[in-house]
């Protein structure tokens, strides 16, 4: 099993170490403060609190009776800060795309709040909603179905300006669209072409340009590169990172590819069956995971290096994800967990820093929803 | 229940068949498609061999010809518009392309079986899973319905589908993605073939399920000492299961190597670019290396080396001469078993 003494050294937290050293010169008390204070990120731009989405299951034709609900998202809370990327990972059916739809207000939340700059946007409608939507844009997964084949690239990218005419004066739009094409690395002369004349990677660039058109602060990316070839994926990921620096964008990056999420994210949240299992910085999650599900997920990722593979421990989960219409009692992961005990069936574990790590400053001290949280490095060869 | 085990190193290939000829040998295979926009040259001279018990991974992006090669081996290419103008596909020394339809039918399913990517569309939605599995026994071995059903239940247990006896009459949509893929594997294994072609068998699955399915496949392969051709674009999956790798680009094999060698020191700029462009799980990198440009249109493959417009090392010779698959040697000239690179500058790529 995992060696816990490894976690006593903040090996990968190099910025922390230098901070502590610098503070050590100033005095003992300040050094302690430097460890305990969270990294300064300013105000969160988006605060999600207890977000719930249940899709009703009904029976009967005329008199529809509700016989249950698919609990797609069941109480999720997280913050998104200005200029950061929050990655959300999880298997299919865990509710990550529903979260995206809820934040875009494409679905109405059953309960819970989404605060954008302190304002609860789930209750908005009409003009106020339209104003908020301008600042939250989305890039979709499939570049083949998310672009209208009968519209030219210029019309697709310019469409947001029709909805928000105040963003660009009428005569100026063509120039704006060409600028956007240039920003995402496409030839501005392609403005009159149709989507079928572009490759998958180029189409995804068009999708990104459309997302950028209104100068949003938040872009929600739902599996933006999973439909692309490996060599093209890197191009799009690099473009997204460049744009983030240029426009100070916040990304909510939803994907199932854990390697890509680590590459692009500052913080990562792991979802399982509509709940957040673990959330923390990329080093905390990938190098010091404490939730068994995260550990299993990480250990199952094939690493493109045969040498590294041989020393790795692999946790093969049995069975499939249970149905979200009828999730297990207590901890939702307990049916597939090797640590499960009676307590797990009775008590729902809360997403919090585990008690045993609370007093120490190890990277294992991050929020994890497990009764028996324990650090275990599954990514690096033993 | 969950098992935790240390992954052991993959055992090497277990030698060829008794007759001396490899299990499967593809020689100078060409496939083209005649379309309105011209002739798309999907496969342009592919050579590879697979022995019993060996896993060959064919790695490539979409449009590299990896699936078309597999379809040609299985004999399920749509012809027309497909056409095989040249080449040989030898199964145990016999060329399958010159066989009659009846002879090929006897090989297909019994000797060579295929696992498809998307189990939901590969299975018939209006027939029960048990009926579809049993079809193999009824058609190829003339079993009765009752016998076939009994064998189907056995097979489903073999691929670890829980409560197989109760689920044998269920329809494909009643199974989860991982279970459906297990049924596909069961179907391919039904007649204990000598060779299995798996075309992206886990691409549609989640990582935890992907690990289950790949483990099962590797275990069954070892048990029956089958040859396996694994077609994929995922460099991670390949590193986990393959013995040797063939990298394809624009219908040609650009590099062949044993699995450890390829990842340690690639000998083709395309392979190197691919390896550099994937983010790593165990370390946080800086900016990703991106291969510039796009894969070529198969109706207009560039002259010379097909990779030359995207290659950082390209020189004049690359634009005029098609590189052959050079034998890759150590710096001192020593032999490296099984390595080849179709690059004029392979020496510089691997050694310098």
Interface residues (C-beta under 8 A of the other chain):
Chain A: X91 X92 X199 X201 X202 X229 X230 X231 X232 X233 X234 X235 X237 X238 X241 X256 X258 X259 X260 X262 X263 X264 X282 X283 X286 X296 X297 X298 X300 X301 X302 X303 X304 X305 X306 X307 X308 X309 X310 X312 X313 X314 X315 X316 X317 X318 X320 X321 X336 X337 X338 X379 X380
Chain B: X1 X2 X3 X4 X5 X6 X7 X8 X9 X61 X62 X176 X177 X178 X179 X206 X207 X208 X209 X210 X211 X212 X214 X215 X233 X234 X235 X236 X237 X238 X239 X240 X259 X260 X263 X264 X273 X274 X275 X277 X278 X279 X280 X281 X282 X284 X285 X287 X288 X289 X290 X291 X292 X294 X295
